[in-house]
Structure formats: structure tokens, C-alpha cells
Amino acid sequence: MARGVLSFPLTAFHDDGSLDPEGFRAHVAARLAAAPGAVFPACGTGEFFSLDEEEYRRVVAIAVEEAGGHVPVVAGAGYGWAQAARFARIAEEEGADALLVLPHYLVAAPQDGLAAQLEHLAARTRLPLVAYQRGQVAYTVASVRRIARIPNVIGLKDGHSDLDRLQRLTLAAPEDFLFFNGAATAEIQARAYAAVGVPAYSSAVHAFAPEIADAFFTALRGGDHSTTEKLLRDFYVPFVELRDRVPGYAVSLVKAAARLRGERVGPVRAPLADPSPADLAALKALLAAGLDLVGASL
């Protein structure tokens, strides 16, 4: 999965909010055409929290069909372990390769509880699990050692960006335990994560501008600092500044950008909200400028 950008496709909805399976199929096919390292359907960017179980089944099944075994399909699963196990069963039935275990719902929890959550889920699925620490979930060194002993827990995705803590976790884990950069707009911190031994990262930008995401990935891996810094300065940083204007823009701004590219992904579901007209205009100008940097266009 470190051989390419990790792609997190958007879940397509009709204007009335119902699932649009064919819109999603086309969106996933376009992502796969850009040769990602893996595809992660029904995760945060894919509005997992807004999907019922049957919608989740359709989304995972379509992603597996489109991937055709050429890249791993890692489906999201979350809430408490009992409900996460229901989603895990569906993902397993539909042929997913692994699960990204999203942070549990609402409550703060002690370290014993965080580890037990994964133990309970792991006991109820044959799929490999990648734990996701973000929000109220943050593992200690002792907890990472504990979860790494669970046979089908294979890695950890980090969304906290505490690099001192993350370095301690990578050093404490077994050598074959996987780590992923899951920071919001992960390219901003990709160099810093790579410096502590975490080169693989997810890319929300890949959901709407794989040309930009791939150009950045290629420059970063090739040591092309000039291109890396130009893309950061002229596209990624302004995008993050726009993203940070409104809660939820980490998803709804991405979805709006995909619509600007002509993709049939539809609106976000409440409680998210689509961007304001002013922010949409700013996004369109920034997207056009970013694409121009890599020789592409709207």
C-alpha cells in the first residue's frame, strides 16, 4: 500500500440524499484508473457515519467489483465493537481485503477499553484490521504493543500528528506492523511523517484531483523538493486554509471539488453541509490553479 497514494473515494448520493450506486461506481473506477496503492470505501471521506447497513453493503461490493483484485480494498467499520462487527461481517461477505477501524462513537475511554474494543472486533472477523487513532482515540506505547499481538491487527493509521508520540509508537511496534499518515490533507505533513518512518499516507485530494495527488506523491518519493514545495505553497496550504473555514469541509469541500470536475457524487448528507457560494467560487479558482501547476485543467 506504500507504492501509491491511498485513495478514499466519496460515496455518491442523489440530490434527494438517496444512495447513487452508479455514480459511486463511476467515481471509484476513475480513482482506480489513477493507480492508487489501495482504495478505502465507506471511511470518513466516504461518509461511513451516514450509511445504513444495506447502503454500506452496496458501496463495499461496488468497490470490490471495480478493484477486481488489482489493489486492496479496505472498508471502514466503526461505532462500538458490536455494531462494528456487523459492518465487518458485511465487508467480509462482499470480498473486502481488510478493515479500517474508525474511532468509536462519543465516549472517552481508557486504554484497556480501547485495546479491548479491537480484541472483541478481531475475534469476530477474519479480516485484517487497521486501527485508526483520531479524536478521542489515542494509543499509548503499551496499548500498541498489546494490539500488535492481536493476530489480525496489522497496523495503525494516525490522525493526531503528534510526531514525538508517533515515533515512540513506531519504535515499540513489531517491524512488520504497518503505520499510515491519516492527518487531514495528509500531504501537508507527509515529509514529517516520512521522517519518523511513516511514508504511506491517505489523500483526500485524490478523490477530486488525482493529477495533483500523484504529482505530489511522485515528487515527494523522488526527492524533488522544488515541486513538492511549489505544490504545498500554491495549492495544498491554500486548500487547507479554505477547508478550515467551516467544520465538515474536510468532506464537503472535497465532494464539491469532485462535482466541479464533473463527477456524479452529489451532495453531502446532514449533519454535513455543502460549501457556501463564496467558498465554492474560491474552491473553483484554487482547483483550476492547482491543476494548472501539473498541466491539467478543469
C-alpha positions, 0 to 999 in steps of 0.5 A, a space after each residue: 500500500 506504500 507504492 501509491 497514494 491511498 485513495 478514499 473515494 466519496 460515496 455518491 448520493 442523489 440530490 434527494 440524499 438517496 444512495 447513487 450506486 452508479 455514480 459511486 461506481 463511476 467515481 471509484 473506477 476513475 480513482 482506480 484508473 489513477 493507480 492508487 496503492 489501495 482504495 478505502 470505501 465507506 471511511 470518513 471521506 466516504 461518509 461511513 457515519 451516514 450509511 445504513 447497513 444495506 447502503 454500506 453493503 452496496 458501496 463495499 461490493 461496488 468497490 470490490 467489483 471495480 478493484 477486481 483484485 488489482 489493489 486492496 480494498 479496505 472498508 471502514 467499520 466503526 461505532 462500538 465493537 458490536 455494531 462494528 462487527 456487523 459492518 465487518 461481517 458485511 465487508 467480509 461477505 462482499 470480498 473486502 481485503 481488510 478493515 479500517 477501524 474508525 474511532 468509536 462513537 462519543 465516549 472517552 475511554 481508557 486504554 484497556 477499553 480501547 485495546 479491548 474494543 479491537 480484541 472483541 472486533 478481531 475475534 469476530 472477523 477474519 479480516 485484517 484490521 487497521 486501527 485508526 487513532 483520531 479524536 478521542 482515540 489515542 494509543 499509548 506505547 503499551 496499548 500498541 504493543 498489546 494490539 500488535 499481538 492481536 493476530 489480525 491487527 496489522 497496523 495503525 493509521 494516525 490522525 493526531 500528528 503528534 510526531 514525538 508520540 508517533 515515533 515512540 509508537 513506531 519504535 515499540 511496534 513489531 517491524 512488520 506492523 504497518 503505520 499510515 499518515 491519516 492527518 487531514 490533507 495528509 500531504 501537508 505533513 507527509 515529509 514529517 511523517 516520512 521522517 519518523 518512518 511513516 511514508 504511506 499516507 491517505 489523500 483526500 485530494 485524490 478523490 477530486 484531483 488525482 493529477 495533483 495527488 500523484 504529482 505530489 506523491 511522485 515528487 515527494 518519493 523522488 526527492 524533488 523538493 522544488 515541486 513538492 514545495 511549489 505544490 504545498 505553497 500554491 495549492 495544498 496550504 491554500 486548500 487547507 486554509 479554505 477547508 478550515 473555514 467551516 467544520 465538515 469541509 474536510 468532506 464537503 469541500 472535497 465532494 464539491 471539488 469532485 462535482 466541479 470536475 464533473 463527477 456524479 457524487 452529489 451532495 453531502 448528507 446532514 449533519 454535513 453541509 455543502 460549501 457556501 457560494 463564496 467558498 465554492 467560487 474560491 474552491 473553483 479558482 484554487 482547483 483550476 490553479 492547482 491543476 494548472 501547476 501539473 498541466 491539467 485543467 478543469 
